[in-house]
Amino acid sequence: MLREDAQTAEMELIAAQYRGRARVLQEKLFYVCLQILKQRLKQNGCFPHEIGVFLGYPLRDVKAFIEKKGKGAIACGEWKVYYDVHNALHFFNKIKECREIYQRAYQSGSNIYDMTVSV
């Protein structure tokens, strides 16, 4: 049922882009996708591979990882990269820099709540 809802919401989103209602339907699709993810987490007891989409991994890489069962990646960092290695490696470096900055701040006594930023 939820998968059918996701497909329906996705089709509505495509149609809405031409009618100026994309924002509302994007939120609906996101909600349905979250419900599917929640259901999958309960069923398996482990993280499903598509969680990468929610973590901001490129959709093409998530799909390739699932289809290729994690094999044949051209690079590996925060996720396994199958496409656009240049941008992925650049992003991995940004994450590494941020991680180092936050580690230094935490080690020098900063409170985790003070280090939180909204995006």
N, C-alpha and C positions, 0 to 999 in steps of 0.2 A: 504493500500500500504506500509506504513512504517513498519508495523508488518511483512509483507512478506519479506521486505528488511532485517529486523533484523534476521529472521529465515534463510534466504539465507546467510547472512554474517556469522552467527554462524556456519552453515554447511561448509562454505568455510574456516573458522578458524580451524575447526577440521581437514579438509583435509590438510590445509597448515602446520599444525604442523609436518606433515610427510614430507613436502617438503621444510621446512626451511623458509617459508614466513609468519610465525605467526605474527610478529610485525606489518606488514602493514595491515593485516586483522583485528588485534585487534583494531587498530586505526579506521578502517572503521566501525567495529561493534560498537565501542564506539560512533562514530559520529552519527550513525543511532539511537542508544539508546538515545542520547541527543536530537535528533529531535523528537522522540516519547515523551520524557519527556516534551519538550517544548510544543508540541501539547496538551498533557494532562493538563498541567498547564493553557493553554489558555481556554480549554473547561470547566474545573471544577471550576476555580476560587479559588481552594484550593489545598493544596499539596497532590498529590497522594501518596499512601503508598509506592510504589516502589522507591520513592525518597531516602529511606533508603539505597539502593544499592549505590547511588551516594555519600552518606554521609559516606560510609565505613562500614555500618552495615553488619553483616554476612548474606549472601544470604539465608541460611536456615531459619534464624529468620525472615527475611522479608517475605519469602514465607509462613511461618507458621502464621505470623501475618495476612496476607491477607486471608489465608484459614480459620483461626479460628476466624476471625473478631475481633482480639485483645483480645480474651479471652483465659484463660488457660496458661498464661505465668508462667514460674517457677521463674522468677526474673524480676525486672524492674529497669532501670537506665536511661542511655541515650537512650535506646530502650528497647522494651519488649523482653526478652530472652526466647527462647523455647528449645535451645540446648546449650551445652557447657557452663554451668553457671559459672564454675570455671574461665575460660579465660575471660568471659564477665565481671565478677566482678573485676578481676584484671585490666582489661582495664578501667572500670569505675573509679577505684581508681587513675589510671594514669591521666585520664581526670580531676578529681577533684583536684589533685595536681597542674596540669598545670593551671587550672582556678584560683586557689588561688594565684599562683605565678604571673600571669598576672594581677589579681585584685590589688595585693599589688604594683606592678610596676606602674600601671595606677594611683592608688591613691597617689603614691608618686611623680607624675608629669611626668612620662614617656609618650612620644608621641606614639600614636597607630602605627604609621609608623615605629618607632624605635623598636617596639616590634614584628614586623612582621618577620617571618622567612620562608625560602623556604624549602620545603620537597621533 
